């Protein structure tokens, strides 16, 4: 797979962008709520983080019943949410099961752990009392060693680095199998080597016409110079809309097409604290045209070096009135040098069947697959090299997926 990555270098700068805003304190939020005595607690819909500062101010709503945030009448009734607080006073709690605390006319609070803001009126029963409450929230600025967005980003970068190192310098085979949630099953036809079983797929007797179509498919894709590359290792039977809905449900991301637009999108996603998981992939060819769609799965940041991904093409035939897609899936695990050009390119896991089986398991979990099985075609690919010179091996089977 000749994935030249010369265009990636601008995107790598993104890994340093979070530091640009580390000294910018979040702007305080000002919220206004009406707290009704018709219920014990009013959910403000406001999440709180450890270190947030709250400033609450309450006043009676005009034309409401007799009550007030600064109420002075006391009650010793055990039925009050906060027995020692004045009747009709504003009270608050910072979690579903948190202890009520008195706010009264106004109060400043410091949140000591993450939670959720609830407001109420200190009454033993329902009333027509209503309070208008202004809440000003100064959000905590996480330090480098606190949990939060920056710490989460640090963890993601660390994890991405581990993925890259494993791809560059090797990893135990068991780790590769476990991480890909491998699915293994007996071939529907043929006598190719059958690996140890994981998640079983049913043996489905395929229609003779469909078998002939699959047998006639090109066994491998090629680059723009015609160099043969990745093997065709799955087929999807179903309309384009259903295929895309199934892949969306299986958490596959449609790859961006334009590298320059991708760089801008990655910058914007980083600025908005979103993960960028749609790194473009190089153009490969089947039926004398480049892929119709490219999809990928990756963790944040590791997408630069490591990702599960595939390309798929609409075939020139249909079966039983259904569109048929042919696809080639591989797992990028790092970088290596292209033996032809000398340029840096993605290195794929030579155990390519693991990616085929990762596709099987992810689509099975989508709930949108009618059934799937393996099929051993004529002249299967079992040992080959991709267009950049990287070797791979397979049992030669194709995964055949029928959509609901």
N, C-alpha and C positions, 0 to 999 in steps of 0.2 A: 504494500500500500504506500505509494509515494507521497506521503503527507509532508510536503515541504513546509517548514515552520519559520521561514525567514521573516514572515509577516508578524509573528507572535511577539517579537521584541517590544513593540510599543505597549502591548497589553501587559507585559511583565511589570511595567512601571506601576501598575495598579496596586501591586502588593504593598507599596509604600504610601499610598494615598491616605489611608485612615489616619496617619500621624498628622496630616495637615490640619485637621480640625480638632486635635486632642485638647487644645486649651480653650476651645469655644464652649462656654457654659450654655446649656439649653435655656431658651427664653421661658419665663414663668407663664403658666396657663391660668386664665381667669374664667371660672365657670359659675353659672347661676342656676340654682335649683329651687323648685317649690316642694316643700316637705309637707305632706298631708297627714292629719291625724286619723284618716280613714284606714291607715295600715300602720303596723308597728314600725316597720323599717322601710325606707325608700332606697332602692339600689340606684346609685348615681351612675353606674356604668363606668366608673373611673378606677383603673388599675393603679396601684402604688408600688414604688420601688424603695428598697432600703435607702435611707438618707434623704428622701423627699421631705420638704418642709411645707406644711399646710397652714394657711391663715384663713379661719372661718369667721364670718360675720353673719348674724341672724337678725331678722326683724319680722314682725307680724305682717301677714299679707292683708291688705285692705279688704274690708267686708267679710273677713273670716271670723270664726268663733273666738271666744275669749281665750287667749294664750299669749305667750311672748317668749322670745329667746332669753330675756332677762327676768323671767318669772321668779318671784320670791316666796310664793306660798309653798310650804314644805308638806310632805306627806310621808308617813312611816309605813304606808301600805306595802306589803310584800309583793303585791301585784305589779308595782311599778318596775319598768326595765332597770332603772337605777334608783334604788330605794332612798339613798342619801341625797339625791339631787332634787332641786325644786320641781314641783308639779308644772308641766307645760314647758319645761326648758328644752332647748335643743340638745340632743345627745348624738354621739357618733360611735362607730366602731370601724376598725380597719381590716376585718376579715369576717367571713360568714359566721364563725364561732367565736369571734373576738369579744372581749369584755367591753360593755358599754362605758363610755367616758363622757363627762359633762363638758359641753361647749358653752352653754348659756348664751349671752349676748355676743361674745367673741372669744376666740381662743386660738393660740398658735400651737401646732403639734409638730413633732419630729417623728417620722416613721422609722421604726427600728428594723422592720423586716418587710419583705414584699407582701402585698395584700390587695384589698379592694375596699373602696369607701362606701359605707352605708350611713345614712342619716335618719334620725327619728325624733319623735316628740315624747318626752317622759310622761306618759299617761298610762293609766291602768286599763283603758278600753278605747274604743273608737270615738272620735269626736269630729266636729266640723272645723277644728282649728287648722290653720295653715301657716307655715313660716316660709319666708323668702330667704334663702341662704346663698351668700356669695363665698366661693371657695377659690383661693389663690394658691396655686401649687408651684413651688420652685423645685424643679427636678434635680436630683443628685447628679453630680458630675463624677462618673466612675474613674478611679485612679487606675494605674497600670496593673495593679495586683488585685483589683476587685473583679468580681464576676460581672458580666454585662456584655455589651456589644463588642468592646475591644478585647476583653478576655476571650469571648467566643471566637472572634476573628483570629486571635493568637492560637487557639486550639485548632481551628481549621487549617491554618498555615502549617502548624506542626504535623497534623495528620497528612496534609498534602505532601509535605517533605518526606514523610515515611513511605508513602505510596511511590513517590519518585525514586527513592533510594532502593526500594525493593525491586522496582522494574529495571534499574540500572545494574544492580549488583547481584540480583538473583533472590529467590525466596523459596522456602520449602514448598513442595508440590501440594502438600495438604493445605497450606494456607491459601494457595490459589483456588483450590477446590471449594474450601469453606467460604471464602469471600465471594465467590461467584454464585453461591447457592446452586451448585451444579445439579442438573437433571439428567439422568441417564436411563436409557430404555433399549429394549431389543429392537433391531431393525425390522421394518415391515417385510422387506424382501432382501435377498442377497445373502452373502456370507462374509461381510466385513467383520473385523474384530469388534466384539461387543464389550465395552468397558464395564466396570463394576456399577451396579444399579444404585440410583438415588431415588428421586421421585419418578414413579413409573408413569409412562404414558400408554394409553390403550393401543392395542394393535388394531388398526382400521384398514380394511380391505379397500384400497383405492379403486375408483372407476378406471377401466382400461384406457379410456380416452385421456383422462387426466394423467395417468402414468406415462402415456406416450408423449404428451406435452412436456412433462417434466424431464423425461429422457432426452428430449430434443433441445432442452435449454443449454446454453453455453455453460460449461462447468466452472469457468473463471471469468472475472472481470479483467479489464486492461486499462493502462494509462493512455495518455494522449498520443504516445509514440507506438502504441500497440503491444507494449510489454505486458504479458499476462501477470495477474496479481492474485488478489484474494479469491477464495472459492465462493461460489454461490451455495449458501448453506441453509436457506429457508425460503418457503413460499407461503404467501398469504392469499386466501381466496375470500373475496368480499369487496364491496364497493369502497371507493376512496374515502367517502365520508365515514363509513363504519370503521375502516382501518385507522383513520386519524383519531377517531373517538376512542378506539381501543388502546392505541398507543398513549394518548393523553391520560386515560384511566390507569395505565400501567406505569405512569411517571416517566415516560420517555419525552425528551425535549427536542423540538424541531430545531435543527442546527441553523444558525444564521448563514447566509450565502455570501455576503460581501464582507471582506476582511476589514475595510476601513470603517464601514458602518458598525461592525462588531466591536471595534476598538472604542468607538464613541459610546456604544451601548454599555460596554463593560465599565467605562468611566462613570456613566450616569448611574448604573446599578450600584457601584461602589459608593458613590456620593449619597444615594438613597438607602444605603445599608441593605441592599438586596444581593443575593447570590447571582453570579453570572454563570449559567450552565449551558449556553448555546454556542460554544466555540465553533467557528466554521470548520469544515473539513474539505480536503482536496477533491478535485473532480476525477472520478473514475468512470469507466464506460462499459455499457452492456447494450446489446442491440444497436451498436454504433451511435449511442447518445449517452450523455452524462446522466447521473442519477436524477430521478424525479424528486426524491426526498432523502434527507439525511437526518437521522435521529441519534440522540446520545443520552447517556445517564452518567453523571459524575458528581462528586462532592465539590463544594465550593473550593476554588483555587486549584485543586488537583486537576481540574478540567484542562489546564494548560498542558500537563504531561500525561495524565492518566484518565481514561474514560472508556466506558462501554459504548460502542456505537455501531451503527450499520447504515448502509445505503440501500435503497430499494428502487426498483424500476417497474413500471407497468409493462407487462408482457404484451406481445403483439396478438395474443389469443385470449379468448374468454372460455370459461367452462360452465355449462348449465346457466348461461346468461350472466355469470358473475365475472367481475374483473379479477384478474390474477396478477399478483405482484411477485417478483423474484428479488431476493435480498442477499447481501453479503455482510455478515457481522464479524467484527474483530474487537479485541480488547487492547487499547493502547496502554502500555505499562511503563513508558519512559521514552528515551531518545537514543537514536543510533545514527551512524553515518550512512548515507545512501551510497551503495557501492558503485553506482554509475556516475553520479554527479559530484559526490563528495560533500553535498549539503547535509545539514542535520535534518533528520526526519523522525517520525514517530516509530517507536519499536513496538511490535505487537507480541502478545503472548503466543508462543508457538502452539500451545494447546488450544487451537481455535474452536474445538468442540465445546469447550467450557462457555464460550460466548454464545454459541447457538443454544446451549441449554439455559443460560441466563435469560435469553430472550423467551424461551419456552416458559420458564417459571414466572417471569414478570407478567407475561400476557395471561397466564392461567389465573393469576391473582386479580386481573382486571375485571373478571366476571362477565366479559363480553365475547368469550370464545366458545363456540359450539363444541368443537373437539379439535384435537391435534394428534399427530402421529409422526413417526419417522419413516422415511422412504429411502432405500438404497437405489440410486439410478444406475443406468448403464455407464461404464467407464468412470467410476467415482474417483475423486481427488483424494489421495491419502498422504502423499508427501510432495511438497512443492515449495517454491519460493515466491514471495510477493515481488511486485515490480521494483522495489528498492533493494532486493537481495536478501531480505530476512526470511529464514526458513520457517515452515509450519507443517503440522501433520494433523490428520483427521481420520475418523473411521469411514468418511465418505458419504455419510447419510445427510439428507435434507430434512429439515423440520417442515411439515406441511400443516398449516393452520387454517381452520375453517371458522369464519366469524359468524356470530349470531345474526 
